[in-house]
């Protein structure tokens, strides 16, 4: 028996019209992307995650424009997080 997956997409949610909800998620760095070291936090085992400010926002986010300041060198997971996808919409919903 096959179970069909439900794919939800909303083309009205785009990165240029978003409140950067995904920039509050923990982002593990699993490969070298050129993220400047000042934006990386290391855990006790030496693994890296994107640094976040005290309020939970990514340290690389420009708070005036809500755009990534290291867009060309952003982590791969940030580039793979599709605008309007189910995951995006889950984070986009007000809490």
C-alpha positions in Angstrom: 0.0 0.0 0.0 1.4 3.4 -1.0 0.8 6.4 1.1 0.8 9.7 -0.8 2.8 12.5 0.6 1.1 15.9 0.8 3.2 18.6 -0.6 2.1 22.0 0.5 3.6 25.1 -1.3 2.5 28.7 -1.1 3.9 30.9 -3.8 2.8 34.0 -1.9 5.6 33.4 0.6 8.9 34.5 -0.9 12.3 35.3 0.8 12.1 39.0 -0.3 8.6 39.4 1.3 9.3 37.3 4.5 10.0 38.1 8.0 13.0 35.7 7.9 11.4 33.1 10.2 13.9 30.5 9.1 16.7 32.6 10.5 15.7 31.6 14.0 16.4 27.9 13.4 19.5 26.2 14.5 21.8 25.7 11.5 24.4 23.0 11.7 27.5 23.5 9.5 28.3 20.0 8.0 30.6 21.1 5.2 32.8 24.1 4.3 30.9 26.9 2.7 33.1 29.9 3.5 31.0 31.1 6.5 33.2 33.7 8.3 34.4 32.3 11.6 32.8 35.2 13.5 29.4 33.7 12.6 30.2 30.2 13.8 29.8 28.8 17.3 31.6 25.6 18.2 30.2 22.9 20.5 32.3 20.8 22.9 33.1 18.3 20.1 34.3 20.9 17.7 31.1 20.9 15.5 29.9 24.2 14.1 26.5 25.9 14.1 25.6 29.3 12.9 25.9 31.8 15.7 22.7 33.3 17.0 22.1 36.5 19.0 20.7 36.4 22.5 17.1 36.8 21.1 17.6 33.7 18.8 18.1 35.4 15.4 21.0 34.3 13.2 24.0 36.6 13.8 24.5 37.0 10.0 21.0 38.5 9.5 20.9 42.2 8.8 18.1 43.3 11.1 17.3 46.4 9.1 16.7 44.7 5.8 16.1 41.1 7.1 18.5 39.9 4.5 21.5 37.6 4.9 24.8 39.5 5.1 26.8 36.4 4.0 24.3 35.2 1.3 27.1 34.1 -1.2 28.7 32.0 1.6 25.6 30.9 3.5 25.3 27.4 4.7 24.0 24.8 2.2 20.9 24.1 4.4 19.9 27.8 4.1 20.0 27.5 0.3 18.1 24.3 0.4 15.3 25.7 2.6 12.8 26.4 -0.2 10.6 29.5 0.1 6.9 28.5 0.3 7.7 24.8 1.1 6.0 23.0 3.9 9.0 23.5 6.2 9.0 27.2 5.3 5.3 27.6 6.0 5.6 25.8 9.3 8.2 28.4 10.5 6.4 31.3 8.8 3.2 30.8 10.9 3.0 33.2 13.8 3.6 31.6 17.2 
